[in-house]
Amino acid sequence: MTTIRTNLYQLIDQLPDAAVIMAEKMLQAMVTEFPSVNGKGEAKTKLMNLLATAPIDDEPTTEDDWKTFNEAKTNINKGEGISLDELKKELGL
C-alpha cells in the first residue's frame, strides 16, 4: 500500500493547480461518503465498485475541457451548482 500512496503523491505533484483542487474534492468525497472498506480493500458500496472498475480515461484534456471545467468552477463559486444531496438524488444513490 505504501507504493500506491507514493505513486498517488507523485501524480498529484504533476497536476496543474485546477486539477489538484478537483482531485482534493474527489478524495474528500470518497473519504466522507465511503469510509468503510473490507480487509481485502474491496469497497462495500456500489459506487466505489463502479469507480474501481471504470476504464482509465486516456484521452488528453482539451482546451475546451478546461474551459468547461473553469466555467463550472466559477458557477459553483457563485452558488449556482447543486448540492451533493441533490446530485445523489438525481443519480438514485
C-alpha positions in Angstrom: 0.0 0.0 0.0 3.0 2.3 0.6 4.0 2.2 -3.0 0.4 3.1 -4.1 0.4 6.0 -1.8 3.8 7.2 -3.0 2.5 6.9 -6.6 -0.5 9.0 -5.7 1.6 11.7 -4.2 3.8 11.8 -7.3 0.8 12.0 -9.6 -0.7 14.8 -7.5 2.6 16.7 -7.8 2.3 16.6 -11.6 -1.2 18.1 -11.7 -1.9 21.7 -12.5 -3.5 23.7 -9.7 -7.0 23.5 -11.0 -6.8 19.7 -11.2 -5.3 19.5 -7.7 -8.4 21.3 -6.4 -10.7 18.9 -8.2 -8.7 15.9 -7.0 -8.8 17.1 -3.4 -12.6 17.4 -3.6 -13.0 14.0 -5.1 -10.8 12.4 -2.5 -12.5 14.2 0.3 -15.9 13.0 -1.0 -14.6 9.4 -1.1 -13.3 9.6 2.5 -16.6 11.3 3.7 -19.0 9.1 1.8 -17.2 5.7 1.7 -15.2 5.3 4.9 -15.7 1.6 5.3 -13.7 -0.8 3.2 -13.2 -4.5 4.0 -9.9 -6.1 4.8 -9.2 -7.1 1.2 -9.5 -3.4 0.0 -12.8 -4.1 -1.8 -15.3 -1.3 -1.5 -18.6 -2.1 0.2 -20.6 0.3 -1.9 -21.9 0.1 -5.5 -20.4 3.4 -6.5 -17.0 2.5 -5.2 -17.1 -0.7 -7.1 -18.0 1.2 -10.2 -15.2 3.7 -9.7 -12.7 0.9 -9.0 -13.6 -0.9 -12.3 -14.1 2.1 -14.5 -11.7 2.2 -17.5 -8.9 4.8 -17.4 -9.7 7.9 -19.4 -6.7 8.0 -21.8 -8.0 10.9 -23.9 -6.0 14.1 -23.5 -7.7 17.1 -21.8 -8.5 19.7 -24.4 -8.7 23.4 -24.1 -12.5 23.1 -24.4 -12.5 20.7 -21.5 -10.5 23.1 -19.3 -12.8 26.0 -20.4 -15.9 23.9 -19.4 -14.3 22.9 -16.1 -13.4 26.6 -15.2 -16.9 27.7 -16.1 -18.4 25.1 -13.9 -16.0 26.0 -11.1 -17.0 29.7 -11.4 -20.7 28.8 -11.3 -20.2 26.7 -8.2 -18.3 29.5 -6.5 -21.2 31.8 -7.3 -23.6 29.3 -5.6 -25.1 28.2 -8.9 -24.3 24.5 -8.6 -26.3 21.7 -6.9 -25.6 20.2 -3.6 -24.2 16.7 -3.1 -27.5 15.6 -1.7 -29.3 16.8 -4.9 -26.8 15.0 -7.1 -27.2 11.8 -5.2 -31.0 12.1 -5.5 -30.6 12.7 -9.3 -28.3 9.7 -9.6 -30.5 7.5 -7.4 -27.8 7.0 -4.8 
